[in-house]
């Protein structure tokens, strides 16, 4: 994952959005947090399990969640559905090439590795005017 590669913008249109990061790889999680904060987003987490994510959602009520498919050996599909059902936009990230078609209901699916530029473009498209989870 090539995060933190210099894509900085104070006019990302994402300032103030609350985002939950659910990723069990600490390097990827830290890179996501750093990039999201540089774009003015308020980051909850990162957390590495579905249980931690659900607990944090109750505290911070995110607008958006960036969720890895595999969380310490547990597939995150149930968590993604749970977040979606609560009106939270879900951006799925995965290193797997073959993913279920049911992921199409989520805001976006990003294949690892991805760059800051791809992430920023995806988040702008996801959180743009008129989007619903």
N, C-alpha and C positions, 0 to 999 in steps of 0.2 A: 504494500500500500504506500503510495507516494504522497503522503500528506505533508503539509508544512512546507510546500515548495514555492512559497512566495506569492500566492494569490491572496492579496489583501485588498479589501475595499471597505471604505466607510459608508458607501452608498449601496450596500448589497440588497437593501430592502428587507433584510431579515432581522434587523435590530429589534431587540426586546422579545423576540419569540423564545418561548421556553421549549427546550429540546432535551429529551431523555436519551442517553447513550447506553445501549445494552450490547456489550462486546466483552468477551472473556480474554482476548489477547491484549495484554497491557500496553504493548507498543502501539497497536492500532487504536485502542481506546484513548490513549494519551494524545495521539495525533489527531483523532477526531475532535476531542475536547479543545485542543489548542486552536484548530482551524475554525471551529464553530464560534469560539469566544472572540477570535480575531474579526469575525464577521458581525459581531455585536449580539450574538445569541446568548441566552442565559442557559447554561448547561447543568443538568441534573445528572449525577453519576460521574463517571461511568460505573455501571454495575455489571456483574458477570453471570447472574442467574435470573431466571424468570421470577422467582420468589422475591429477590431483591428489587427487581423492576416494579413488580406490583405494589410492593410496600412504598417505594419512592413515588409512584404515580399518585397514591393517596395523599402524599404530603405536598407535591409540587404541581400537580395538574398540568402536564406538558401539552403544548400545541402539536408537537411532533415527536416521534421516536425513531431513532436510527437503531435497527435491531439486526444482529448477526443471526444467521440461521442455526448455527451450532454453538450452543452455550454449555461448555464443559461437558460435552457428550450428550446433552439433552437438546432435542430439536426445538426451536423456538416458535413453531407454528401456532401452538395453542396461545402463547403469549401474544403473538401478532394479532390473532383473532380477538383476543380479550381487549387489547389496546384499540383496535379498529372499532369494536362494538361500543367503546366509550367515546367515540368521536375524535380520536387522536390519529393524525396522519402518520402512516407507517412507511418508512423507507427501509427496505430489506437490503442487507449486505451479505454477500456470500462468496466463498471461494469455490463452491460447487458449480460445476458447469450444467448439470442436469437438475433442474428445480421443478417442483410441481406447478402445473398450470393454474392452480388455485391461488397462486401468489399474485395473479393479475388484478385482484381487487384492491391491492395495496397501492399507495401513491407512486412507488417506484421500486425497482429492483436494480441494485448496482452490483456488478461482478468485480470481485477483488482480483487484482489490485486496481484501484482507480486513483485518479489525481484530484487535487484540490479543485481544479477548474471544472472537472466533471461533477464533483460533489456540489459545488456552488451552483452550477447550472441546474442540476437536478432539484436542489432545494428551492431555488427561485421558481422553477416550474411547478413544483409541488405546492408551495405556499403562496402562489400568485392569487390575484383576485378571483373570487368565484369558485375556488376549489373546495370540495367537501371530501371528507375522508371516505 
